[in-house]
Amino acid sequence: MSHTIRKATADDAGPLAELAAVTFPLACP
């Protein structure tokens, strides 16, 4: 179970980082 969660987290890290990079500057001008 934990392996599946860790894999999903690793797979989501890239898109999540990109989303944060776009959203953070907009939220904090």
MOPAC internal coordinates of N, CA, C and O (Angstrom, degrees):
PM7 1SCF
backbone

  N    0.0000 0     0.00 0     0.00 0    0    0    0
  C    1.4633 1     0.00 0     0.00 0    1    0    0
  C    1.5326 1   110.06 1     0.00 0    2    1    0
  O    1.2310 1   121.00 1   130.16 1    3    2    1
  N    1.3269 1   115.69 1   -49.84 1    3    2    1
  C    1.4599 1   119.00 1  -177.55 1    5    3    2
  C    1.5266 1   110.79 1   -63.44 1    6    5    3
  O    1.2310 1   120.43 1   146.39 1    7    6    5
  N    1.3410 1   116.78 1   -33.61 1    7    6    5
  C    1.4693 1   119.39 1   179.47 1    9    7    6
  C    1.5295 1   110.07 1   -63.66 1   10    9    7
  O    1.2310 1   120.58 1   140.06 1   11   10    9
  N    1.3246 1   116.50 1   -39.94 1   11   10    9
  C    1.4593 1   120.08 1   179.72 1   13   11   10
  C    1.5250 1   110.09 1   -64.52 1   14   13   11
  O    1.2310 1   120.66 1   138.05 1   15   14   13
  N    1.3187 1   116.34 1   -41.95 1   15   14   13
  C    1.4641 1   119.91 1  -179.94 1   17   15   14
  C    1.5285 1   110.13 1   -64.46 1   18   17   15
  O    1.2310 1   120.51 1   136.44 1   19   18   17
  N    1.3340 1   116.63 1   -43.56 1   19   18   17
  C    1.4603 1   119.73 1  -178.72 1   21   19   18
  C    1.5216 1   110.81 1   -64.21 1   22   21   19
  O    1.2310 1   120.32 1   141.16 1   23   22   21
  N    1.3468 1   117.00 1   -38.84 1   23   22   21
  C    1.4646 1   119.75 1   179.43 1   25   23   22
  C    1.5307 1   109.73 1   -65.32 1   26   25   23
  O    1.2310 1   120.43 1   136.73 1   27   26   25
  N    1.3137 1   116.79 1   -43.27 1   27   26   25
  C    1.4559 1   120.16 1  -179.84 1   29   27   26
  C    1.5294 1   110.07 1   -63.25 1   30   29   27
  O    1.2310 1   120.64 1   139.67 1   31   30   29
  N    1.3243 1   116.39 1   -40.33 1   31   30   29
  C    1.4602 1   119.93 1   179.61 1   33   31   30
  C    1.5207 1   110.29 1   -63.28 1   34   33   31
  O    1.2310 1   120.09 1   137.06 1   35   34   33
  N    1.3184 1   117.44 1   -42.94 1   35   34   33
  C    1.4630 1   121.30 1  -179.97 1   37   35   34
  C    1.5261 1   110.44 1   -65.00 1   38   37   35
  O    1.2310 1   120.35 1   139.93 1   39   38   37
  N    1.3267 1   116.94 1   -40.07 1   39   38   37
  C    1.4631 1   120.71 1  -179.21 1   41   39   38
  C    1.5301 1   110.92 1   -68.07 1   42   41   39
  O    1.2310 1   120.26 1   149.68 1   43   42   41
  N    1.3305 1   117.11 1   -30.32 1   43   42   41
  C    1.4613 1   120.81 1  -177.67 1   45   43   42
  C    1.5257 1   112.53 1   -86.60 1   46   45   43
  O    1.2310 1   120.02 1   165.23 1   47   46   45
  N    1.3256 1   117.56 1   -14.77 1   47   46   45
  C    1.4654 1   120.85 1  -173.45 1   49   47   46
  C    1.5296 1   111.60 1   -60.43 1   50   49   47
  O    1.2310 1   120.05 1   137.27 1   51   50   49
  N    1.3328 1   117.52 1   -42.73 1   51   50   49
  C    1.4636 1   120.48 1  -178.59 1   53   51   50
  C    1.5185 1   112.35 1   -62.12 1   54   53   51
  O    1.2310 1   119.42 1   121.24 1   55   54   53
  N    1.3289 1   118.72 1   -58.76 1   55   54   53
  C    1.4655 1   121.04 1   178.79 1   57   55   54
  C    1.5226 1   112.36 1   -58.47 1   58   57   55
  O    1.2310 1   120.47 1   142.28 1   59   58   57
  N    1.3350 1   116.71 1   -37.72 1   59   58   57
  C    1.4592 1   119.92 1  -179.59 1   61   59   58
  C    1.5246 1   110.18 1   -65.50 1   62   61   59
  O    1.2310 1   120.30 1   138.66 1   63   62   61
  N    1.3231 1   117.04 1   -41.34 1   63   62   61
  C    1.4630 1   120.58 1   178.90 1   65   63   62
  C    1.5291 1   110.52 1   -63.97 1   66   65   63
  O    1.2310 1   120.59 1   139.10 1   67   66   65
  N    1.3335 1   116.48 1   -40.90 1   67   66   65
  C    1.4641 1   119.92 1   178.90 1   69   67   66
  C    1.5266 1   110.48 1   -64.44 1   70   69   67
  O    1.2310 1   120.82 1   137.89 1   71   70   69
  N    1.3262 1   116.03 1   -42.11 1   71   70   69
  C    1.4582 1   120.09 1   179.23 1   73   71   70
  C    1.5246 1   110.39 1   -62.40 1   74   73   71
  O    1.2310 1   120.58 1   135.99 1   75   74   73
  N    1.3257 1   116.50 1   -44.01 1   75   74   73
  C    1.4624 1   120.79 1   179.62 1   77   75   74
  C    1.5288 1   110.65 1   -63.32 1   78   77   75
  O    1.2310 1   120.54 1   140.26 1   79   78   77
  N    1.3413 1   116.58 1   -39.74 1   79   78   77
  C    1.4620 1   120.76 1  -178.94 1   81   79   78
  C    1.5291 1   110.83 1   -62.92 1   82   81   79
  O    1.2310 1   120.49 1   146.96 1   83   82   81
  N    1.3338 1   116.66 1   -33.04 1   83   82   81
  C    1.4625 1   120.86 1   179.70 1   85   83   82
  C    1.5293 1   111.02 1   -82.10 1   86   85   83
  O    1.2310 1   120.68 1   139.41 1   87   86   85
  N    1.3298 1   116.30 1   -40.59 1   87   86   85
  C    1.4610 1   120.71 1  -173.05 1   89   87   86
  C    1.5229 1   113.34 1   -78.01 1   90   89   87
  O    1.2310 1   120.04 1   139.55 1   91   90   89
  N    1.3208 1   117.54 1   -40.45 1   91   90   89
  C    1.4675 1   120.56 1  -173.91 1   93   91   90
  C    1.5308 1   112.98 1   -58.42 1   94   93   91
  O    1.2310 1   118.98 1   130.85 1   95   94   93
  N    1.3355 1   119.56 1   -49.15 1   95   94   93
  C    1.4681 1   119.97 1   178.41 1   97   95   94
  C    1.5319 1   112.45 1   -61.15 1   98   97   95
  O    1.2310 1   120.14 1   147.15 1   99   98   97
  N    1.3209 1   117.35 1   -32.85 1   99   98   97
  C    1.4624 1   120.29 1   179.63 1  101   99   98
  C    1.5212 1   110.73 1   -71.39 1  102  101   99
  O    1.2310 1   120.60 1   143.67 1  103  102  101
  N    1.3382 1   116.46 1   -36.33 1  103  102  101
  C    1.4575 1   120.91 1  -178.26 1  105  103  102
  C    1.5286 1   110.87 1   -77.90 1  106  105  103
  O    1.2310 1   120.47 1   155.32 1  107  106  105
  N    1.3370 1   116.71 1   -24.68 1  107  106  105
  C    1.4666 1   121.01 1  -177.76 1  109  107  106
  C    1.5219 1   109.37 1  -126.10 1  110  109  107
  O    1.2310 1   119.61 1  -103.74 1  111  110  109
  N    1.3116 1   118.35 1    76.26 1  111  110  109
  C    1.4636 1   121.72 1  -176.46 1  113  111  110
  C    1.5294 1   112.59 1   -67.05 1  114  113  111
  O    1.2310 1   120.10 1   180.00 1  115  114  113

